[in-house]
Amino acid sequence: MKRQLPAYPLWIIDPMFSVWTPEEKLNAGNTMFWTNKKRPAYGLVRYNGKTYSFMGALWGTEPLSQESVSVTAYSTDYVFSCAEFTLKVSFVSPLTPDDYEILSCPVCYTEYELLPKAKLATDFSVAIVLDQSFCYDEPARIIGGVFPMDGYETAYFSRMRNLVMSHANDCVEPDWGDTYIAGEEAWFIPTSSLQKYVDEGVTEYEHNGDARHYIMAVNRSQKGYFMTAFDDKIAIFYFGEWL
């Protein structure tokens, strides 16, 4: 493959949620914010007793082979493969300048399709995982949870103590607001639960308040999508009013 860009856009909403990969191969290293700070996100496929990675380099996973990458006005599109299946993934940021309602909606999409090379395995799932560093500029304690929606679930996390409008310069990460991920199942989990998914394909919550935490969405459909979102709640201090 011939390199197209210095970094590839993944989820682009606004300066507070602008996620890129500096890697030519999406699973060769960590994703980052536009500030160039590493903010790990992982894309995983659990298939026939093995866990593969298509985004990020996560312990215990086998990297899928990246066949292609292409960039359009609203998406970055990848094709991955292994001996058992082909995976198509599109990271969609619908920043349409002619539709203000869509443009102002703080949601990006990760669409995927898994194409088996033989009979589809009964043991398979696709997951997106966000590291707790999405919540802050410098390390801080976080809180999170999960709530049901109409036909899907959403996990979220945020700083335990939000520092609203706490920065005077622009090259910083969000120290306030909530980050979300949605899929058929969603989880707010510590490292041990993530390791269980990687090792065994098991999704469950284990309490560990001192551990590193993640939000994870898991789909068990052969074709589908995930949603990632950021709600800063307070965007501007305008003549003495929080808006």
C-alpha positions as CSV (number, residue, x, y, z in Angstrom):
1,M,0.0,0.0,0.0
2,K,1.1,3.5,-0.7
3,R,0.8,6.0,2.2
4,Q,-1.9,8.6,1.5
5,L,-1.8,10.9,4.6
6,P,0.4,11.7,7.5
7,A,-2.5,10.6,9.8
8,Y,-5.9,9.0,9.0
9,P,-9.1,10.4,10.4
10,L,-11.4,8.0,12.3
11,W,-13.9,9.8,14.5
12,I,-14.0,13.6,13.8
13,I,-16.7,15.6,15.7
14,D,-15.0,18.7,17.0
15,P,-11.6,19.6,18.7
16,M,-12.7,17.9,21.9
17,F,-13.3,14.6,20.1
18,S,-11.0,14.2,17.1
19,V,-9.5,10.8,16.9
20,W,-6.9,9.8,14.3
21,T,-4.3,7.0,13.6
22,P,-0.7,8.0,12.7
23,E,-0.1,4.4,11.5
24,E,-0.3,3.2,7.9
25,K,-1.7,0.0,9.3
26,L,-4.5,0.7,11.8
27,N,-3.6,-2.2,14.2
28,A,0.2,-1.3,14.3
29,G,-0.1,1.2,17.2
30,N,-2.3,3.5,19.3
31,T,-4.8,6.0,18.0
32,M,-4.4,9.6,19.0
33,F,-6.3,12.9,19.4
34,W,-5.6,15.8,17.1
35,T,-3.2,17.1,19.8
36,N,-0.9,14.2,19.1
37,K,-1.4,12.6,22.5
38,K,-2.0,8.9,22.5
39,R,-5.5,7.9,23.3
40,P,-5.8,4.1,22.7
41,A,-8.9,2.7,21.0
42,Y,-9.2,-1.0,20.1
43,G,-11.1,-2.8,17.4
44,L,-11.5,-6.6,18.0
45,V,-13.0,-9.6,16.4
46,R,-13.6,-12.8,18.4
47,Y,-13.8,-15.8,16.0
48,N,-13.5,-19.5,16.5
49,G,-11.8,-19.2,19.9
50,K,-9.3,-16.5,18.9
51,T,-9.3,-12.7,19.3
52,Y,-8.1,-10.6,16.4
53,S,-7.3,-6.9,16.3
54,F,-8.1,-4.5,13.5
55,M,-7.5,-1.3,15.4
56,G,-4.8,-0.7,18.0
57,A,-2.2,-3.1,19.3
58,L,-3.8,-4.9,22.3
59,W,-2.1,-7.6,24.3
60,G,-3.2,-11.2,23.6
61,T,-4.7,-10.5,20.2
62,E,-3.6,-11.5,16.7
63,P,-3.4,-8.5,14.2
64,L,-5.5,-8.9,11.1
65,S,-3.7,-8.3,7.8
66,Q,-4.7,-4.9,6.4
67,E,-5.4,-5.2,2.7
68,S,-6.4,-1.7,1.9
69,V,-7.3,1.8,3.2
70,S,-9.0,4.6,1.4
71,V,-10.3,8.1,2.5
72,T,-13.4,9.9,1.3
73,A,-15.0,13.2,2.4
74,Y,-16.9,11.5,5.2
75,S,-15.2,8.2,5.9
76,T,-12.0,6.2,6.2
77,D,-12.5,2.7,4.8
78,Y,-10.4,-0.4,5.6
79,V,-10.3,-4.1,4.4
80,F,-8.7,-6.7,6.7
81,S,-8.3,-10.4,6.3
82,C,-7.1,-13.7,7.9
83,A,-7.4,-17.3,6.9
84,E,-11.0,-17.5,8.2
85,F,-12.6,-14.3,7.1
86,T,-12.5,-10.8,5.5
87,L,-13.5,-7.8,7.5
88,K,-14.6,-4.5,6.0
89,V,-14.7,-1.4,8.4
90,S,-15.7,2.2,7.7
91,F,-15.2,5.0,10.2
92,V,-17.8,7.6,9.3
93,S,-18.0,11.2,10.5
94,P,-21.1,12.7,8.9
95,L,-20.0,16.4,8.8
96,T,-22.4,17.4,6.1
97,P,-22.2,21.3,5.6
98,D,-25.7,21.4,4.1
99,D,-27.5,19.7,7.0
100,Y,-27.1,21.5,10.3
101,E,-29.0,18.9,12.3
102,I,-26.6,16.1,11.3
103,L,-23.6,18.4,11.5
104,S,-24.4,19.4,15.1
105,C,-25.1,15.8,16.3
106,P,-22.0,14.7,18.3
107,V,-22.0,11.1,17.0
108,C,-19.7,9.2,14.7
109,Y,-20.2,5.7,13.3
110,T,-18.1,2.6,12.8
111,E,-19.7,0.3,10.2
112,Y,-18.4,-3.2,9.6
113,E,-19.2,-6.4,7.7
114,L,-17.6,-9.8,8.4
115,L,-17.4,-12.1,5.4
116,P,-16.4,-15.7,6.3
117,K,-14.3,-17.7,3.9
118,A,-16.1,-20.9,4.9
119,K,-19.0,-21.6,7.2
120,L,-19.7,-18.8,9.6
121,A,-18.4,-19.6,13.1
122,T,-21.0,-19.8,15.8
123,D,-18.5,-18.2,18.3
124,F,-17.9,-14.7,16.9
125,S,-18.4,-11.1,18.0
126,V,-17.0,-7.7,17.0
127,A,-16.0,-5.1,19.7
128,I,-14.8,-1.5,20.0
129,V,-13.0,-0.5,23.2
130,L,-12.0,3.0,24.4
131,D,-9.3,3.6,27.0
132,Q,-10.1,5.9,30.0
133,S,-7.6,8.4,28.7
134,F,-10.4,9.7,26.4
135,C,-11.7,11.4,29.5
136,Y,-8.9,13.8,30.5
137,D,-5.9,15.8,29.5
138,E,-3.8,14.5,32.4
139,P,-4.5,11.2,34.3
140,A,-7.5,11.5,36.7
141,R,-10.0,9.3,38.4
142,I,-13.1,8.5,36.3
143,I,-16.6,7.3,36.7
144,G,-18.8,5.5,34.2
145,G,-21.8,3.2,33.6
146,V,-24.2,1.7,31.1
147,F,-27.8,2.4,30.2
148,P,-30.3,0.6,27.9
149,M,-31.6,2.3,24.8
150,D,-34.2,1.1,22.2
151,G,-32.7,-2.1,20.9
152,Y,-29.1,-1.3,22.0
153,E,-26.9,-0.3,25.0
154,T,-24.7,2.7,25.6
155,A,-21.6,2.9,27.9
156,Y,-20.1,6.2,29.0
157,F,-17.3,7.5,31.2
158,S,-16.1,10.9,32.4
159,R,-13.8,12.5,34.9
160,M,-15.0,12.0,38.5
161,R,-14.5,15.7,39.0
162,N,-15.2,17.7,35.9
163,L,-13.0,20.8,35.4
164,V,-15.4,22.7,33.2
165,M,-13.8,25.4,30.9
166,S,-10.5,24.9,32.8
167,H,-8.0,25.5,30.0
168,A,-6.9,28.8,28.6
169,N,-5.2,27.3,25.5
170,D,-6.5,25.1,22.8
171,C,-4.0,22.2,22.5
172,V,-5.6,20.1,25.3
173,E,-7.9,17.1,25.8
174,P,-11.3,17.4,27.3
175,D,-11.3,17.5,31.1
176,W,-15.1,17.7,31.2
177,G,-18.1,16.1,29.5
178,D,-19.0,12.5,28.8
179,T,-17.7,10.0,26.2
180,Y,-20.0,7.3,24.9
181,I,-19.9,4.1,22.9
182,A,-23.0,2.2,21.8
183,G,-23.7,-1.3,20.3
184,E,-25.8,-4.3,20.9
185,E,-24.1,-4.7,24.3
186,A,-22.1,-2.1,26.1
187,W,-19.8,-2.3,29.2
188,F,-17.9,-0.1,31.6
189,I,-15.1,-2.5,32.6
190,P,-11.7,-2.8,34.3
191,T,-8.6,-4.3,32.7
192,S,-9.5,-7.8,34.1
193,S,-12.8,-7.9,32.2
194,L,-11.2,-6.8,29.0
195,Q,-8.6,-9.5,29.4
196,K,-11.4,-12.1,29.8
197,Y,-13.0,-11.0,26.6
198,V,-9.6,-11.3,24.8
199,D,-8.8,-14.7,26.3
200,E,-12.2,-16.3,26.4
201,G,-14.7,-14.1,24.5
202,V,-16.5,-13.6,27.9
203,T,-18.3,-10.3,28.5
204,E,-18.9,-9.5,32.1
205,Y,-18.3,-6.8,34.7
206,E,-15.8,-7.2,37.5
207,H,-15.5,-4.5,40.1
208,N,-12.1,-3.1,40.6
209,G,-12.2,0.6,41.5
210,D,-8.4,1.1,41.4
211,A,-7.9,-0.5,37.9
212,R,-7.6,1.1,34.6
213,H,-11.1,1.3,33.0
214,Y,-12.6,1.1,29.5
215,I,-15.9,1.4,27.8
216,M,-16.6,-1.4,25.3
217,A,-19.4,-2.1,22.9
218,V,-19.9,-5.7,21.5
219,N,-22.0,-6.7,18.5
220,R,-22.8,-10.3,17.6
221,S,-24.2,-9.6,14.1
222,Q,-22.3,-10.3,11.0
223,K,-23.0,-6.8,9.7
224,G,-23.7,-3.7,11.8
225,Y,-22.3,-0.6,13.3
226,F,-21.2,1.1,16.5
227,M,-21.7,4.7,17.6
228,T,-19.1,6.9,19.4
229,A,-20.0,10.2,20.8
230,F,-18.9,13.1,23.0
231,D,-21.1,15.5,24.9
232,D,-19.1,18.4,26.4
233,K,-22.2,19.6,28.2
234,I,-20.7,23.1,28.6
235,A,-19.2,24.5,25.4
236,I,-18.7,28.2,26.0
237,F,-18.8,30.9,28.8
238,Y,-20.7,33.7,27.1
239,F,-20.9,37.0,28.9
240,G,-21.4,35.3,32.3
241,E,-23.6,32.5,31.1
242,W,-22.7,28.8,30.7
243,L,-24.0,27.5,27.4
